[in-house]
Amino acid sequence: MDIVLLSLILGALIIFYFYLTRNYKYWQKRGIPCVDGALPGFGHMLSVAFMKTHLSDFYDKIYKNNKGRSMVGIYDFTSPSLMILEPELIKTVLQTNFSSFSKNAINIDPKLDPLSSYSPFLLSGEKWLHSRKRMTYAFSSKRLKILLESVKKVCATFENYIDGKLSNVEKTEFELKVLFSRYIAQVAAAAGFGIDGYCFDDEKKDQSFRKIGQAIFEPSTRNVIMFALVFFVPSLNKILKMRFIPEHIDYFFRTLVTDLMEQRRKDKIPRNDFLHLMAELERTEGDKFDTEMLAGQTLSFVLETETSSSIMSYIGFHLVSYPRVQEKLREEVMTVLNRYDGQITYEGLKEMTYMDQVFDETMRMIPAGIPIKKRCTEEFELKGSDGLVCRVQPGTEILIPVQALHKDPQYWEDPENYDPERFSPYRKQSIKKFTFLPFGEGPRMCVGMRMAQLQIKAGLATILKKYRMELSPKTQIPLQMIPGTILQTPKGGLWVYLRQL
């Protein structure tokens, strides 16, 4: 009896092993180079799954180890994925043959996470086209000027908050991500919904818009597990049913958007916020928008606050690390503000071109998002410059290692050096296309990019015109990113002193 039981167990383990490794000859059979060391069930993702390596660093290592190749296969747990390594192939996937790779390879169950499924980042087909049309309408130059009026009011509150912390002291220490997430979340509340986000009022911190981003993006056991399930093993999440958006946040947004949109439809009073623009578009199109869809779109507007505050904090970190860059940027800010009577204006922000260079160089050094993952929707043949040819099948994930491209010495001179001048007008033209992808590229390029730049530039101008930033010894240098996080998050935080000029 014991021998029979042992044989059954051994047989079951063998069957399970072959099930877990059933795809692990996929790339070899197609003549595509493949990373060594795939493990049963995990493929090549063990170090990422056990939070030993951040996803961006993992892709970076594969890129460097396969330099000279146009593409390389990996096993993302049990699924074969193709990493493309050269700019021409990236152009093919993101732009030239967009129709064959039109989906982003993030899996959200619309029954489990209905609001997330309406994110412009996750939609596809006609729903994506309609969503992008509406977001493009809201973020046109004409309407960004409207939203800027709300941003300017937040800038005034931001300045008063810092002034209060600096009253009667020479300098005050801040953690940049915390400070800038207050500002960006308050902008989301004001410019998105026309309400107070209570982000600078510690007595009302439980009502703060900051809590929304923290609940989803801040490093925690729950968020690490959720990130792994959503981004790596969505099939397992069909069993575990873990939501990307917590239920209380889903309810909050549904209720908020429903109430505010009904108010907008009835009173028709002009306001400087996103929901007013959507109500205005409704009247233009003569069609009442679906509340769930609208709530999903506005939620994505808020979720972007975490990305924007991360970008802003990394800009701040580089400004304190390179005081000459900070002083040059301050000179530009003061010069432009003086031309507009000290006021932040849409035209003035556009004239802050050195700030654009600082923005771009920071995004090159530390990309804000995760590596780009596309999903093949129609069979397509990718041909590399090295002679490799791959007929990509529908459903296959295509990986684009953004961080590795941004620091490849083949495309960037002295890539580890922080140099905003590489994005100056006379040098920017020499940057090879599709080696700089801070917001993606092609038809699915981030639609909220211009709004993100607007609010970040306004916030930085508010600080630089009045305060000097200095590095605190609490900041751990060199920066080390916490594995298992969606956005790159440095261990120990980014600490600075602010001193009034």
C-alpha positions in Angstrom: 0.0 0.0 0.0 2.8 2.4 0.9 4.6 1.6 -2.4 1.4 2.3 -4.4 0.8 5.6 -2.5 4.5 6.6 -3.0 4.2 5.8 -6.7 1.1 7.9 -7.0 2.7 10.9 -5.3 5.8 10.6 -7.4 3.7 10.3 -10.6 1.7 13.4 -9.6 4.9 15.4 -8.9 6.3 14.4 -12.3 3.1 15.4 -14.0 3.1 18.7 -12.1 6.7 19.3 -13.0 6.0 18.8 -16.7 2.9 21.0 -16.4 5.0 23.8 -14.9 7.7 23.5 -17.5 5.5 22.8 -20.5 6.4 26.0 -22.3 10.1 26.1 -21.5 11.3 25.1 -25.0 9.1 27.7 -26.7 11.9 30.1 -27.7 14.5 27.4 -28.4 12.1 25.8 -30.9 11.7 29.1 -32.7 15.5 29.8 -32.9 15.3 32.8 -30.5 18.0 33.2 -27.9 16.7 32.6 -24.4 17.9 33.6 -21.0 19.4 30.6 -19.1 18.1 29.2 -15.8 14.3 28.9 -16.1 12.9 27.3 -12.9 9.7 25.3 -12.8 6.7 27.5 -12.2 8.8 30.7 -11.8 10.6 30.8 -15.1 13.1 33.6 -14.8 11.1 35.6 -12.3 12.2 34.0 -9.0 14.3 37.0 -7.8 11.5 39.4 -8.7 8.8 37.2 -7.1 10.7 37.0 -3.8 11.5 40.7 -3.8 15.2 40.3 -4.2 15.3 42.5 -7.4 13.2 45.3 -8.7 11.5 44.6 -12.0 13.4 47.4 -13.8 16.8 46.2 -12.6 15.8 42.6 -13.6 15.1 43.8 -17.2 18.2 45.9 -17.1 20.4 42.9 -16.4 18.9 40.9 -19.2 19.4 43.8 -21.6 23.1 44.1 -20.7 23.7 40.4 -20.8 22.3 40.2 -24.4 23.8 43.4 -25.8 24.3 43.0 -29.5 21.1 41.0 -30.0 17.9 42.4 -31.3 15.6 40.3 -29.1 15.7 37.6 -26.4 13.1 35.3 -24.9 12.4 34.9 -21.3 9.8 32.9 -19.3 7.5 35.1 -17.2 6.6 32.4 -14.7 5.1 29.8 -17.2 4.5 32.2 -20.1 7.0 32.9 -22.9 7.7 36.7 -23.3 9.9 38.4 -25.8 12.1 41.3 -24.9 13.0 43.6 -27.8 16.4 45.3 -27.5 16.8 47.6 -30.4 15.1 50.9 -31.2 13.8 49.9 -34.7 11.9 47.0 -33.2 10.5 49.2 -30.5 9.3 51.6 -33.1 7.7 48.7 -35.0 5.8 47.6 -31.8 4.8 51.0 -30.4 4.2 53.0 -33.6 4.7 51.5 -37.1 2.6 48.3 -36.6 0.7 49.5 -33.5 -2.5 47.6 -34.6 -0.7 44.3 -34.0 0.4 45.3 -30.5 -2.3 47.7 -29.4 -2.9 46.3 -26.0 -1.0 46.9 -22.8 -0.2 43.6 -21.2 -1.7 44.3 -17.8 -4.6 42.0 -16.8 -7.5 43.4 -14.8 -10.6 41.4 -14.2 -13.5 43.9 -15.0 -15.8 42.0 -12.7 -13.4 42.2 -9.8 -12.1 45.7 -10.6 -14.6 47.5 -12.8 -13.3 51.0 -12.2 -9.7 50.0 -13.0 -10.8 48.3 -16.2 -11.9 51.8 -17.5 -8.5 53.2 -17.1 -7.3 54.6 -20.5 -4.1 52.6 -19.9 -6.0 49.3 -19.8 -8.8 49.8 -22.3 -8.6 48.6 -25.9 -10.5 48.8 -29.1 -13.5 51.2 -29.4 -13.6 51.8 -25.6 -10.0 52.9 -25.7 -10.6 55.2 -28.7 -13.6 56.9 -27.0 -11.7 57.2 -23.7 -8.6 58.7 -25.3 -10.8 61.2 -27.3 -12.3 62.5 -24.0 -9.0 62.7 -22.2 -7.4 64.4 -25.2 -10.2 67.0 -25.1 -9.6 67.6 -21.4 -5.9 68.1 -21.8 -5.8 70.3 -24.8 -4.0 73.6 -24.5 -7.2 75.6 -24.1 -8.5 73.4 -21.3 -5.1 73.1 -19.6 -5.3 76.8 -19.1 -8.6 76.3 -17.3 -7.2 73.6 -15.1 -4.2 75.7 -14.3 -6.4 78.1 -12.4 -7.1 75.4 -9.9 -3.4 74.4 -9.8 -2.4 78.0 -9.0 -4.7 78.0 -6.0 -3.0 74.9 -4.7 0.4 76.4 -5.3 -0.6 79.3 -3.0 -1.7 76.8 -0.3 1.5 74.8 -0.8 3.6 77.9 -0.3 1.7 78.8 2.9 2.2 75.2 4.2 5.9 75.4 3.7 6.0 79.0 5.2 4.3 77.6 8.3 6.9 74.9 8.7 9.7 77.5 8.3 8.3 80.1 10.7 10.9 80.9 13.4 13.4 78.4 12.1 16.3 78.7 9.7 15.5 75.5 7.8 13.1 72.5 8.0 13.6 68.9 6.9 11.1 67.3 4.5 10.8 63.9 2.8 10.3 64.9 -0.8 7.8 62.1 -1.8 5.6 63.0 1.3 5.8 66.7 0.6 5.1 66.5 -3.1 2.4 63.9 -2.8 0.5 66.4 -0.6 0.8 68.9 -3.4 0.0 66.6 -6.3 -3.0 65.0 -4.5 -4.4 68.4 -3.6 -4.1 69.3 -7.3 -6.0 66.1 -8.2 -8.8 67.1 -5.8 -9.0 70.7 -7.0 -8.3 70.3 -10.7 -10.0 66.9 -11.0 -13.2 67.4 -8.9 -13.2 71.1 -7.7 -13.1 70.0 -4.0 -10.7 70.4 -1.1 -8.4 67.3 -0.8 -7.4 68.2 2.8 -3.8 67.3 1.9 -2.2 70.1 3.9 -4.5 69.8 6.9 -3.2 67.2 9.3 -6.3 67.4 11.4 -8.3 66.0 8.5 -5.7 63.5 7.3 -8.2 60.7 7.4 -10.2 62.5 4.7 -7.1 63.3 2.6 -6.8 62.5 -1.1 -3.3 61.3 -0.3 -4.7 58.2 1.4 -6.0 57.0 -2.0 -2.6 56.8 -3.6 -1.1 55.4 -0.4 -3.6 52.6 -0.2 -2.6 51.3 -3.6 1.0 52.3 -4.2 2.9 52.5 -0.9 5.1 49.5 0.0 3.1 47.0 2.1 2.5 43.3 2.2 -0.9 43.7 0.6 0.4 45.9 -2.3 3.4 43.6 -3.0 1.1 40.6 -3.3 -1.5 42.6 -5.4 1.3 43.8 -7.7 2.6 40.3 -8.3 -0.9 38.9 -9.0 -2.0 41.7 -11.3 1.3 42.1 -13.2 2.7 38.6 -13.2 0.3 35.8 -12.4 -3.2 37.1 -13.2 -4.4 33.5 -13.7 -3.8 32.9 -9.9 -5.8 36.0 -9.1 -8.8 34.4 -10.7 -8.8 32.1 -7.7 -7.6 34.5 -5.0 -9.7 37.5 -6.3 -7.5 40.3 -4.9 -8.6 43.7 -6.1 -6.2 46.3 -7.5 -8.5 49.1 -6.1 -9.7 48.4 -2.5 -13.4 48.3 -2.2 -13.7 51.4 0.0 -11.9 53.5 -2.6 -14.1 52.1 -5.4 -17.3 53.1 -3.4 -15.8 56.5 -2.6 -15.2 57.4 -6.2 -18.5 56.0 -7.5 -20.4 58.1 -5.0 -18.2 61.2 -5.4 -18.4 61.2 -9.2 -22.2 60.5 -9.3 -23.0 63.3 -6.9 -20.7 65.9 -8.5 -21.7 65.1 -12.1 -25.4 65.5 -11.2 -24.5 68.8 -9.6 -22.6 69.9 -12.8 -25.5 68.9 -15.0 -28.0 70.8 -13.1 -26.3 74.1 -12.2 -24.1 74.4 -15.4 -21.8 76.8 -13.5 -18.3 77.1 -15.1 -15.6 75.5 -12.9 -11.9 75.0 -13.3 -11.9 71.2 -13.0 -12.0 68.0 -15.0 -15.6 67.0 -14.2 -16.8 70.4 -15.4 -15.0 69.7 -18.7 -16.7 66.3 -18.9 -20.1 67.9 -18.2 -19.3 70.4 -20.9 -18.4 67.6 -23.4 -21.6 65.8 -22.5 -23.7 68.8 -23.6 -21.6 69.2 -26.8 -22.1 65.5 -27.7 -25.7 65.4 -26.5 -25.0 62.1 -24.7 -25.0 61.4 -21.0 -21.8 59.6 -20.0 -21.9 56.2 -18.2 -21.2 56.9 -14.5 -19.0 53.8 -14.0 -16.9 54.7 -17.0 -16.5 58.3 -15.9 -15.7 57.2 -12.3 -13.0 54.9 -13.8 -11.5 57.7 -15.9 -11.4 60.1 -13.0 -9.9 57.5 -10.7 -7.1 57.0 -13.2 -6.6 60.8 -13.1 -6.1 60.5 -9.3 -3.9 57.4 -9.5 -1.5 59.3 -11.7 -0.8 61.5 -8.7 1.6 58.9 -7.4 3.5 58.8 -10.6 3.7 62.6 -10.7 4.8 63.0 -7.1 7.5 60.4 -7.7 8.8 62.3 -10.7 8.7 65.5 -8.7 10.6 64.0 -5.8 13.3 62.6 -8.1 13.6 66.1 -9.7 14.0 67.5 -6.2 16.6 64.9 -5.4 18.7 65.8 -8.4 18.4 69.5 -7.8 19.8 69.1 -4.3 22.5 66.7 -5.6 23.6 69.2 -8.3 23.4 72.7 -6.7 24.5 74.4 -10.0 21.6 72.9 -11.8 19.3 74.1 -9.0 20.7 77.7 -9.3 20.4 77.8 -13.0 16.8 76.6 -12.9 16.0 79.2 -10.2 17.4 81.9 -12.4 15.1 80.8 -15.2 12.1 80.6 -12.9 12.7 84.1 -11.5 13.3 85.6 -15.0 10.1 84.1 -16.4 8.0 85.0 -13.3 9.2 88.6 -13.5 7.9 88.8 -17.1 4.5 87.9 -15.8 4.3 90.1 -12.7 5.3 87.3 -10.4 2.4 85.1 -11.5 2.4 81.5 -12.7 0.8 81.5 -16.1 0.4 78.9 -18.8 2.6 80.9 -21.2 5.2 81.4 -18.6 5.4 77.7 -17.7 5.9 76.9 -21.5 8.8 79.4 -21.5 10.6 77.5 -18.7 12.6 75.4 -21.2 15.5 74.6 -18.9 12.9 73.1 -16.5 11.8 70.9 -19.4 15.5 69.7 -19.7 15.7 69.0 -16.0 12.4 67.1 -16.2 13.6 65.0 -19.1 17.0 64.2 -17.7 15.4 63.1 -14.4 13.0 60.9 -16.3 16.0 59.4 -18.2 17.9 58.7 -15.0 14.9 57.2 -13.1 11.9 56.3 -15.2 8.7 56.8 -13.3 6.7 53.8 -14.3 7.3 50.1 -14.8 8.9 48.7 -18.0 6.5 48.8 -21.0 4.7 45.5 -21.6 2.6 45.1 -24.8 0.5 42.2 -25.9 0.4 41.0 -29.5 -3.1 41.1 -30.9 -2.4 40.0 -34.5 0.3 37.6 -35.7 3.3 39.6 -36.8 6.9 39.0 -38.0 9.6 40.9 -36.1 12.9 41.1 -37.9 16.0 42.2 -36.0 19.1 43.8 -37.5 21.1 40.8 -36.5 19.1 38.4 -38.7 16.8 37.1 -36.0 13.2 36.6 -37.1 10.3 35.9 -34.8 6.7 35.3 -35.8 5.0 36.7 -32.7 1.7 34.9 -31.9 -1.4 36.7 -30.5 -1.3 36.8 -26.7 2.5 37.0 -26.5 3.9 39.7 -24.2 6.5 42.1 -25.6 8.8 43.6 -23.1 10.6 47.0 -23.6 13.3 47.6 -21.0 13.0 51.4 -20.6 15.5 52.0 -17.9 18.2 50.0 -19.7 17.6 52.0 -22.9 17.9 55.2 -21.0 21.3 54.3 -19.7 22.9 52.6 -22.7 26.2 54.2 -23.5 25.6 53.3 -27.2 22.9 56.0 -27.2 23.9 58.3 -24.4 27.3 59.9 -23.7 28.4 59.3 -20.1 24.9 58.0 -19.2 25.4 57.8 -15.4 26.1 61.5 -15.3 23.1 63.8 -14.6 23.3 66.4 -17.4 20.1 68.4 -18.4 22.1 69.9 -21.3 21.8 66.7 -23.3 18.1 67.8 -23.8 19.0 71.3 -24.9 17.6 72.4 -28.3 20.9 71.9 -30.1 21.6 68.5 -28.6 18.1 67.0 -28.3 17.8 66.5 -32.1 20.7 64.0 -31.9 19.0 61.6 -29.5 18.1 58.4 -31.3 14.4 57.9 -31.6 12.8 55.3 -29.3 15.7 55.2 -26.9 13.9 57.8 -24.6 10.5 56.6 -23.5 9.5 58.3 -20.3 5.8 58.3 -21.2 5.8 55.6 -23.9 5.5 56.4 -27.6 3.1 56.0 -30.4 -0.8 56.1 -30.3 -0.8 54.9 -26.7 1.6 57.5 -25.4 0.5 58.7 -22.0 -2.5 61.0 -22.6 -2.0 62.7 -19.2 1.6 63.7 -19.9 0.9 67.4 -20.5 -1.2 67.7 -17.3 1.6 66.0 -15.3 4.2 68.4 -16.7 2.0 71.4 -16.0 1.4 70.6 -12.3 5.0 69.6 -11.7 6.4 72.7 -13.3 4.0 74.9 -11.3 4.9 73.2 -8.1 8.7 73.4 -8.7 8.4 77.1 -9.6 6.6 77.7 -6.3 9.4 76.2 -4.4 12.4 77.6 -6.4 11.2 81.2 -6.3 11.3 81.3 -2.5 13.4 78.4 -1.1 16.7 76.7 -1.5 16.8 72.9 -1.2 19.8 71.2 0.5 20.5 67.5 0.8 19.9 65.9 4.2 22.2 63.2 5.5 19.2 61.0 6.1 19.0 60.3 2.3 20.8 57.0 1.6 23.2 57.5 -1.3 23.5 55.7 -3.7 19.8 55.2 -4.0 18.5 51.7 -3.6 15.0 50.9 -4.8 12.6 48.7 -2.8 11.9 45.5 -4.7 8.2 44.5 -5.1 6.9 48.1 -5.6 4.9 49.3 -8.6 6.7 52.6 -8.8 10.5 52.9 -8.1 10.7 53.8 -4.4 14.1 54.5 -2.7 14.9 52.9 0.6 14.9 55.4 3.5 13.2 58.1 1.4 14.5 61.3 -0.2 15.2 63.8 2.6 16.1 67.5 2.1 16.3 70.7 4.0 14.3 73.7 2.7 15.7 77.1 3.6 14.0 80.4 2.7 16.1 82.6 0.3 
